[in-house]
């Protein structure tokens, strides 16, 4: 593997792509540490240390995870890549509902460019909404609960509008970084930025666990992290290969086809999207309760129920609902993204068939049967990995439950992005007759 890295850096164009990607990631991490204008950096740092990394801001744990901790510091890149991720998911879901989007998806490169433009517009709108909600919570003292100091120097309308504009511009710049890495770097730009944000927090989270308890506890956490990573790699690489045979056909004086290949169906066909869906929906009730909370009086009954069952990650009700939502969204997302009828029609169009099944509807029924069978273990696997931080809650001393190095969302993203990046670099090395990472 080390020789493959050396070969990658010896190739001029590949070396430029890697250095370009590393440069943009460095700029991204720099912007994540720059405070927005009107934010008291000293008070923010003291508050973050006081509330142990801001676990009380559970409604924004997911965004804080993706931003590498920039959210709770109210930095320029506080919103990070989350608006673009949300917009991409929404546009993908609307493709099934809106016929116009379905037509654009089938138009090839021109239609994809138009869909990307719609995604950018929606990302900016979502960035404005998210930054406004973040600044509103900070102004009301509900972002870092338990902190007696003011984290905003200027709480006037003009001052808060400036912070919202800066954070929105930061989100647009992060989106541009991701697109540049995809086009001019080693690819997979948005995922690499998320990877960088999560990886940047691992040393701090490890130090927190080291300082909070015995060294035996730290060793157990490291061992658990390694076991989970190995398990995630094993499942992420797992796939069901359905054999596909292409019949021979004569075009003019040449004969085409007659080859055999396979259709790969991954065990985790949905990726990390169901976890993001479930996490976001579980944060919404808490966000609504905080925004409507009357600080002068007692909370309403529904607010007490939300605080009791949907805020504490160690609550069995929270864990059960979280797991069930992940399983549901896994089936939902796979049903949207993978259409057996379309795959069967494509194979029939190019003269392909699955041995033992006639082209057309019988092939579609077989694909649907296999997909439903393979989605069940995939959904259970996603749910198990996602609720793992809740099971190991006491190990982390209630600190950074969702952000522990072996946390569900974090480890899924780190492993999947790492594998994809290695495969992309390896494919470019193979095109240049190098040996690659895996011998």
N, C-alpha and C positions, 0 to 999 in steps of 0.2 A: 504493500500500500504506500509506503514512504517513497519507493522508487517511482510510483505513479504520480505522486505529488511533485516530485522533482521533474518528471517529464512534462507535467502540466505547466510548470513555471519556465521550462526551457522553450516552450512553444510561444512565439511572440504574441500572436493574436489571442490565444487563450490566457496568457499571462496578463495582457491588457484588460481582458474581461474580468479576471479575478481581482486585479488591483482596483479597477473601476468600481466593482461591487463593494469591496472592502472600504473604499473611500466614501461612498454614499452611506454605508452603514455607520461609519465613524461620524459623519455629519448628522445622521439621525440621532445617534446617542448624545452628541453635543447639544442638539436642540432640545433633547429630553431633559437636560439639566439646566437649561436657561429659564429663569422665572419670567412670567409674563409681566408687563408693566402694570403697576398698581398692586402688586402682590408683595407682601412682606416675607422675603425669603427666610430671614432669621426666625420669625414666628412659625412659619410653615415647617421648618426643620425641627424646631422644638416640639411642635404639636405632633408631627409624625413619630418622633421618638417617644413622646408621652403616651400615645395610644397604641404603641407597638405596631407601627406600620399602617395604621388606619383600618384595622379590621372592623371597626364600627361602621365604616362606610361600605357595608356589604352590597348595597345596590350598585356600586361601581367596581366591585372586585374584578369582574371580567375585563372591563376596559383598562383598569389599573394593571392587570396581568399582561394584556397585550401591549400596553405602552411602556412596560418595563419599569413601573413605579412612577412614571412622569405625571400621572393623573393627580395623585394626592399632593404633589408638589406644585400643581397649577403652573406647569412650565409651558413653553411655547408649543410643544408637541404633546400637550396633556391629553388631547382626544385621540391622537395617534391614527392608526389605520382602521379603527373600529367603524367609522362611518362608511368607508368604502366596502368593508366586509358586509355590513348590514345592507347597503344598497345593492351589492352584487347578489345577495340571497333574495332580496325582494324582487329584483328584476328577473331572476331565474324562476321564482315562483309565479310571477305574473305572465311568464311565457306560456304557461298552461292555460291561463284565464283569458288573456288578451290575444285575439287572432293576429293582430298586427305584429306583435312580438314574435309569434310563431313563424310568420312569414319572413321576418328579418333574420331569424335564426337559420332558415333554410337558404338564404341568399348568398351564403359564403362570406368572403372577406368584407365585402361592402356592407352587408347586413350586420356583421359582427362589429364593424367600426361604429355603426349607428347605435347599436346596443351599448357599446362602451361609452359613447357620448351621453346617453341617457343615464348610465350608471354614475358618471361624473357629476351631472347635474343633481341627481338625487343624493349623492355623497355630500355635496356642499350644503344642501338643505338639512340633511341629518346632522352635519357638523354644527350648524347654527343652533339647532334644537338641543343637541347634547351639551354644547358649551354654555348655552343659556341656562339649562338646568343645573349644570355644575357650578356656575357662578352664583346662581340663586341659592343653592344649598350652602355655598361658602359664605355668602353674605348673611345668611340666617344662623350661621354657626352649627349647621347640621352635617357638614361634610366630614369633619373630624370631631366627632362627638367626644366630650370629655376634655376638650382643650379650652382653657379660659381666655386665651389670647385671640385677638383679631388677626386673621390671616390676609385680609384685604385692607390696604391703606386708605383707599377711596371707595366708599360704598354709594356714591352718587350715581345717577343714571348714566351720565357721560362716562364716568370711570369704568362702570361695569360693561358698557357698550364697547369700550376700547379693548377690554380683556376678551370679550366674546369675539370681536373682529380678529384679534391676534391669534386666538386659538383656532378659529375657522381657517385663517390663512395658513397656520401651521399644519392643519389637517390636509389642506390642498397641496402643500409642499410635500408632505409625507406620501400622498397619493402619487405625486409626480416622481418622487424617488423610486417608488415601487415599479412604476411603468418604465423608467429608465433602466432599472436593473433587469427587467424582463426583456427589453429590446436590445440594450447594448452590453449588458452584463452576462452573467451565467444563467439567467432565467429565474422564473419563480420568484419574482421580486417581492410581491406582497407577503408571501409566506416567509421569505427570508427576513423581512423587517420584524415580523411577529417573533420569529425565532431569535433574533438579536435582542428584542425587548425581554423575552422570557429568560434567555441565557444570562443576560446582564444581572438578573436578580438572584441567580443561584448562589453566588458567593455570599451575599448578604443574608439570604435565608439560612444557608449553612452555618454562618457565624452566629445567627440568632439561636439556632438549635444547640450549637456548641456552648454558648454562654448561659443557656437557660437550664441546663441539666448536667447529668453525668456524662462522662466520655463513652460509657457503655451505651447510653441512649443514642448518642450521635453515631456510633458504629452500627447500631441496629437500623437507624434511619438510612444510612448509606447502603447497608445490605438490602433493605427493602427497596430502595431506589433501583439498585442493580437488578434485582429480581423482576421488578415491574417493567423495567426497560427491556430486558431480555424477552419477557412475555409479550410485550407490545410489538417488538420487532418480529417475533415469530408469527403472531396473528396478522400483522400488517402485510407480511410477505405471502401469507396464505391465499390461495386462489383455487377455484374450480375451473379446470380447463375442459371446455366442451369441444369435442372434435368436429371440424367442419371440412367437408370434401367439396372441391370445385370440379364440375364436369368439364370434359374436353369439348372445345368448340372450334370450328374452322372459320377464320375470317380471311377471305381471299385465298392466298396460298400458304398462310401460316396457321398453325394450330396453337391455341391458347388454352390455359386451364390445365386440369388434370392434377393439380397440386392439392395437398392436404395441410391444413393448419388447425388452429384452435381458437375458440372465443374465451378469453379469460374473464371469470367473474370473481372479484375479490370477496373475501370473507367480510371485510369492513368496506362495503361498497359506498357507504355514505360519508366516510371520513369523520372529521370532527364536527361537522355541521349540526348533527342532532344535539350534541353537548352544548353548543352555542345557543341553539334554539331554547333548550330547556333552561339553561342558566338565565338567559335574558327574560324569559317569561316569569321565572321565579323571583327576579329582582323587581319586576313591575309593581306587584302589590306593596312591597316595602317602600318603593319610591313614592307611590301614591299616598301611602300612610304618612310618610315624612313631610311631603309637600302640603298635606291638608292638616297636619298636626297643630293643635292649638297649644302653644307653649305656656299659656296662662292657666289652663284647666286640665282636668283629667282626660286621657284619651278615650275615644269612643270604643264600644264593644268590639267592632270589627277590626279596629286598630290593635286592640289587645290580642285578638286571635291571630292576626298577622304577626305581631311581635313574638307570640309564643310558639307558633308552629312553622312560620315561613322565614324566619330570620336566623335562628340558631341552627347551624349545619349539623350539630350532633343530635338534633331531635329526630326520633324515629319516623315521625310524620313527614318531616322535610326530606329525609333520605328516601322514604318510600315513594313520595310524589316525584322527586327528582329522577329516580330510577325508572318509574313508569313512563314519565314524559320522554326520557331518552329512547326507550324502546318504541314508543309510539312514533316519535319523529324520525327514527331510523327507517321504519316501514314507510312512512309518509314521504320522506325525501327520496328513497330508492324508487318508489312508485312514480315519482315525478321525473327523475333524471334518467331512468332506464325504462324504455318502452319496448317490450318484447315484440309487439306487432311491427314496429319500425325495423328492428333488427332482422326479423324474419323476412320482411319485404326486401331489405337490402341484400340479404343472402340470395333470395330468389331472383332478384334483378341481375346479379352477377353470376348466376349459375351455381350457387353454393347450396349445400344441404347438410343436415346432420344425419349421419348414418342411422337408419332405422326409423326415420321420421320424414314424412312427406313435406315438401316446401309449402309455405303458407301458414294456415291456421294451426295445423298439427305441430309445426316447429315453434310457433308463438306460444302455444299451450305448454309445450315442454320447457321452453325458456322460463315461462312464468312459474312453473312448478319448481324448477331448480332454484330460481331466484328466491322464492318464498322459503324454501328449505334452508338456503344458505344465509338468508337475512336474519333468521332467528338466533343462531349463535353469534352473529356479528353484533346484533342489538344487545344481547346479554353481555357480551364482552365490553362494549362501549359503556353500558351502565355500570358494570363492575369496576372498570378503571376509573370512571368519573366519581363514584362514591367512595373510592379508596381513601381520599383525604379525610372524609367524615369518619371512617372506621379508625384511622390512625390519629384522631383528633387529640387525644391526650398525649401522644408522643411529641407533638409540636407545641405542647403547652398552650393550646388555643391560639397560636400565633400563625398567621398566614396559612389558614387551613386550605384555601384553594390555590395557594401559591407555593406550597412546599415543592422541593425538587422532584418528588415522585407524585405530585398532584395530577389528577386525571387529565384536565385540559392541557396543562403544561407539558406533561410527558407525551401525550398524543401528538401535539404539534411539533415538539422537538424531534421526536423519532421520525415522524412522517416527512417533515421537511428535510431533515438530515439525510434520510434515505433517497428522497427525490433529487436532492442536490448532488449527492455522490453519483447517482445514476446519470445525471446530465453531464457532469464532468467526465465520467467514464465513457459515455457515448461519444463525446467530442475527442477523447483520446483514442478511442478505437477507430474513428474516422481517419486519424492520422497515423495509423498502424502502430500505436503504442499498446502496451500490454494491458493497461486498465488496472483498476483497484483490486479486483478479485481474480485470483489465479485459478 
